[in-house]
Amino acid sequence: MKRKSSTFGEIRICAVDPDTLLPGYAVFHGTRLVEHGVIPFRHKHRVRHAFPFFMRDLVKKTDALVIEDQFVPPGKTEIAKSIINLAVARGKIELFFDMEGKNICRVMGYRWQNEVLTSGRSRRSLKRAEADRVARMIAGQIAGGEIQNADVASAICIGSFFARLHQVHGDLAFKIAAETGYSRQVKVKKRAN
């Protein structure tokens, strides 16, 4: 059974940009960023056993997970192992939210990037390095300080994208953000500078 949030009330979301070592995360209450950092998923300098405890705490603080979905470029079979590893990492994170009956929304990278990084003006995608630079700049504005980690910056941008979408459309935001065909018809409320 999925937890219901009020249609236009403040929702507590955890936004995640998956990574196979240290995924970035951001917690929003409504449109306000309250926490951000990296999930201790797997790293040589961190205790691997910290991951389940960290995730249980993160799930308790939030109502929903918004996570970047996996883009599979056509004809790129040479990166299949990388795609599989990212899918496994995403699945492990989603499992904690699913076990508690929390809403999960997968958002394609180009969807949130078009709305947040290019403000809906461009249909072309940014190159990876440029997208990371712009995401760090925008995330720094949202967080009120410099954000060095590109995955954390992306998580903040994903969370901001979804929080603004939810503020305008309520729980319909889960459908709008996840369905690329439908989402093209609905614009996100622009972020105030």
C-alpha positions in Angstrom: 0.0 0.0 0.0 1.4 3.4 -1.0 1.5 6.2 1.4 -0.7 9.1 0.3 0.5 12.6 0.5 -1.9 15.5 0.5 -2.7 16.6 -3.0 -1.0 20.0 -2.8 0.5 19.8 0.7 4.2 19.7 1.6 5.7 16.4 0.6 9.0 15.2 1.9 11.0 13.7 -0.9 14.4 12.1 -1.3 16.0 12.8 -4.7 18.8 10.5 -5.8 21.3 10.6 -8.6 22.5 6.9 -8.7 26.1 6.0 -8.8 27.9 2.7 -8.2 30.2 4.1 -5.5 28.7 7.2 -3.8 25.2 8.2 -5.1 24.2 11.8 -4.4 21.0 12.5 -2.5 19.0 15.5 -1.5 16.0 15.8 0.9 13.3 18.4 0.3 10.4 19.3 2.5 8.1 21.0 0.0 10.4 23.1 -2.1 12.9 23.7 0.7 16.2 21.8 0.6 16.9 20.4 4.1 19.7 18.0 3.6 22.1 16.8 1.0 25.2 14.6 0.6 26.3 11.1 -0.5 24.9 7.7 0.3 27.6 5.4 1.7 26.9 2.8 -0.9 30.3 1.2 -1.6 33.6 2.9 -1.2 37.0 1.8 0.0 37.2 4.4 2.7 33.7 3.8 4.1 32.2 0.9 6.0 29.9 -1.1 3.7 27.7 -2.0 6.6 26.7 1.7 7.0 24.5 1.6 3.9 21.5 -0.2 5.3 21.4 1.9 8.5 21.8 5.1 6.5 19.0 4.1 4.1 16.6 3.1 6.9 17.1 6.6 8.4 16.7 8.3 5.1 13.4 6.4 4.3 11.9 7.3 7.7 12.5 11.0 7.0 10.7 11.1 3.6 7.4 10.3 1.9 8.8 9.4 -1.6 11.8 8.7 -3.6 12.6 10.5 -6.9 15.5 8.8 -8.7 17.1 9.4 -12.1 16.1 6.5 -14.4 18.6 4.7 -16.6 19.1 5.9 -20.1 20.4 3.2 -22.5 21.9 4.8 -25.6 21.1 2.9 -28.7 24.0 0.8 -30.1 26.2 1.3 -27.0 26.8 -2.4 -26.1 30.3 -1.7 -25.0 28.9 0.1 -21.9 26.5 -2.8 -21.0 28.4 -3.6 -17.8 28.3 -0.1 -16.6 24.5 0.1 -17.3 23.9 -3.1 -15.4 25.9 -1.9 -12.4 23.9 1.3 -12.3 20.7 -0.6 -12.5 21.7 -2.8 -9.6 22.7 0.3 -7.5 19.4 1.9 -8.3 17.5 -1.3 -7.4 19.2 -1.5 -4.0 18.2 2.1 -3.2 14.7 1.7 -4.4 14.2 -1.5 -2.4 14.4 0.3 0.9 11.7 2.7 -0.1 9.5 0.0 -1.7 9.7 -2.1 1.5 8.2 0.8 3.5 5.5 1.4 0.9 6.8 4.8 -0.2 6.1 6.3 -3.6 8.9 5.9 -6.1 9.2 8.1 -9.2 11.9 7.5 -11.9 12.7 10.5 -13.9 14.7 10.4 -17.1 17.9 12.5 -17.0 17.0 14.5 -20.1 13.6 15.4 -18.6 14.8 17.1 -15.5 17.9 18.5 -17.3 15.7 20.2 -19.9 13.6 21.9 -17.2 16.4 22.8 -14.7 19.6 23.1 -16.6 18.4 24.7 -19.8 15.1 26.2 -18.4 13.0 24.4 -21.0 14.6 26.5 -23.8 16.6 23.8 -25.5 15.7 20.4 -27.0 19.4 19.5 -27.3 21.1 17.8 -24.4 24.2 19.3 -22.8 27.5 17.4 -22.9 28.3 15.6 -19.7 31.0 18.1 -18.5 28.8 21.1 -19.3 25.7 19.5 -17.6 27.8 18.8 -14.5 29.1 22.4 -14.4 25.6 23.9 -14.8 24.1 21.5 -12.2 26.8 22.4 -9.6 26.1 26.1 -10.2 22.3 25.8 -9.9 22.6 23.4 -6.9 24.9 25.9 -5.2 22.2 28.6 -5.6 19.6 26.3 -4.2 21.8 25.1 -1.3 23.2 28.5 -0.6 26.8 27.3 -0.9 29.2 25.7 -3.3 28.5 22.0 -4.3 31.6 20.1 -5.4 30.2 16.6 -6.0 28.4 16.4 -9.4 26.1 13.5 -8.2 25.0 15.6 -5.2 24.4 18.6 -7.4 22.3 16.5 -9.8 20.3 15.1 -6.8 19.6 18.6 -5.6 18.5 19.6 -9.2 16.3 16.5 -9.5 14.7 17.2 -6.1 14.1 20.9 -7.0 12.5 19.9 -10.3 10.1 17.4 -8.7 9.3 19.6 -5.7 8.3 22.5 -7.9 6.3 20.1 -10.1 4.5 18.7 -7.0 3.8 22.2 -5.7 1.8 23.0 -8.9 0.3 19.6 -9.7 0.1 17.7 -6.4 0.4 13.9 -6.6 -0.1 14.1 -10.4 3.5 15.1 -10.4 4.5 11.4 -10.0 2.8 10.6 -13.3 4.0 13.8 -15.1 7.7 13.3 -14.1 7.8 9.6 -14.9 6.0 9.6 -18.3 8.0 11.4 -20.9 5.2 11.6 -23.5 2.8 13.2 -21.0 5.4 15.4 -19.4 6.1 17.3 -22.6 2.6 18.9 -22.3 3.1 20.2 -18.8 5.7 22.8 -17.8 7.4 23.1 -14.4 6.9 26.3 -12.4 10.2 28.2 -12.9 12.5 28.5 -9.9 12.6 31.9 -8.3 16.1 33.5 -8.4 
